[in-house]
Amino acid sequence: MAFPLPRGIIASEIAFLAEMETVTVVPRQRLEGLELLGGPVEPLVPPRRASLPLWLALLLKRQRRANIIPPLWLHPESLSLILEVESQHQDYKNAFSPPLPLPGQPSARDQGLEPNARPQYTLDGSRYYAAPPFLPQNTAQTTTPSRDPPALPFHWVEVGNMLLDAASDDLIDPDQIRRLLKDLREVRMAKMRSGVDVLDDAAIGGGGVALTGVGAMELGEERGFLSGVVDGLRKIGASKEQARREQLAEQRANGGYDGTQDEEEDYMEF
């Protein structure tokens, strides 16, 4: 008997998609260019930096053919600042720190600016909008304005763990980075699980749940919890509505209810 597939995308599939993220490497020997499905890879000439897909960079790292330069956000100082914003900043007490802006968009911290993503075009002229993991959010050249703290990319959990496992010698103080990533993940998961009131409003049609800045692995891990809570609250709301209707019907049958205005007011209050 086959077991049913889990709802949504699983963690291993999310990590597989994250391997398409682009990172910066410093080759240690010359390598010819490659024609990959995701596009051509330029020839590697030491000590010139190059941008490669994460899976290829990890392969060359294991073969000792290249070193990986960590992105800006994967430094102890950057992670400490992001953790401070997430845990102590009043503006993000019940929200997540803004993510990296998309190409053509202003920073999410800029006020009064309308986001307007810049489209890209294929060789045949078709227009499309790039999204992670096909955005350079983990390259060493990725920078943020000086007035803004570093931002986490969409695949920050996966990229951070992969680099810690395969290229820890290329990171600055990997033990501290590992601790900061763990603390940051716990703080953000606690925020997602504490938003029961927001989920209650969303369950009865009062609006959606704001998850701006949440990463791919965080969404995958909390999908079951969030959907389960919303489904449970929706069932509770439906049972309350059914009980109210039965009570009104009983009052009408007993002659103790002779108006419709109170019913409308009770419905709006519910």
Secondary structure, DSSP 4 states (H G I P E B T S, - for coil): -PPPPPSS--HHHHHHHHTT-EEEEEESS-B--EEETTEEEPPB-TTS-EEEEHHHHHHHHHTTSEEEEPPGGGSHHHHHHHHHHHHH-GGGSSS----PPPTTPPPTT-SS----PPPEE-TTS-EE---TTSS-SSSTT----TTS-----TTHHHHHHHHHHH-GGGSSSHHHHHHHHHHHHHHHHHHHHH-HHHHHHHHTTS-----TT--HHHHHHHHHHHHHHHHHHHHHHHHHHHHHHHHHHHHHHTT----SHHHHHHHHH-
